[in-house]
Structures are given as structure tokens and as C-alpha cells.
Amino acid sequence: MSQIEEIRRFLAEYRDALSACDTARICRFYIEPFQISSPDFLVNFPSLRQAARHMDALFEKYRSDGFGKAVIKTLAIREYESGHAIADLTWKLETAAGDEIISFDTTYIVRKYQGCWKIVFVMDHNANERFKTIAQPSS
């Protein structure tokens, strides 16, 4: 299996863990420590325990918006040195009925570590702004 195929499979498994809101399983996809950056903030997670608390709060927000599952709308993977890659994704969050709640763009830096792919860094391009938009009452 090529690195690209391995990363696609890795991200499909990650998507499934996100859809299940399974924080313990999701944390296994990350290397310790890692960072998340967005236009509004930069968060350093020195431990996966700290990351799990952040993710639990995020899932609470998603569920309050009717979250049912995560879908990878688009995926582009760029390989660098052996064992490193950048994955650009457009996520779509859907209700259980399949209606779109929101879509947003994210970049992941992934690295093969001890034989497994791990997320090292996450860059959120526009999710915060999009969530602000859907949280506002309609006119």
C-alpha cells in the first residue's frame, strides 16, 4: 500500500472516530504534544489528556448544532520526505438525517511515528467564522 493510500485510510478511520464523538479513540490519532492553529487562536496540547478535554467541549458544541456525522468532502494529500505529509480537507458536518450543518477547511500535518500515522499539527482555516455564522439567529 502506498503512503497516500495509508493516509487516506488513516483519515477515514479518524473521520469515523469523529462521527462517533469517541474522544479516547480520536486521541490515538495524535502525537503528543501537538498544536491546533486557527485565525483566532493557537493551542498547544502538551498532553493527550488536555486535548481530550478540549475535544469533549468541541463535541458538545457540535451536538448542540445537531451533529450526526463527519464527512470528508474533499481531500488532497502532498507527500514530503518519507513518513511526512500534508493533508488538506474540507469537512462537512451533517445531522443524523444527512442535512449539512456546516463545512470548513482544515490542514493536517501527519507523520509516520513508530509504524503508525499520527497528526502532529492541525490548521483550521475557517471553522470558527463559519460556526459564528450558523450560531446567529436568522432574520
Secondary structure, 3 states (H helix, E strand, C coil): CCHHHHHHHHHHHHHHHHHCCCHHHHHCCEEEEEEEECCCCEEEECCHHHHHHHHHHHHHHHHHCCCCEEEEEEEEEEECCCCEEEEEEEEEEECCCCCEEEEEEEEEEEEEECCEEEEEEEEECCHHHHHHHHHCCCC
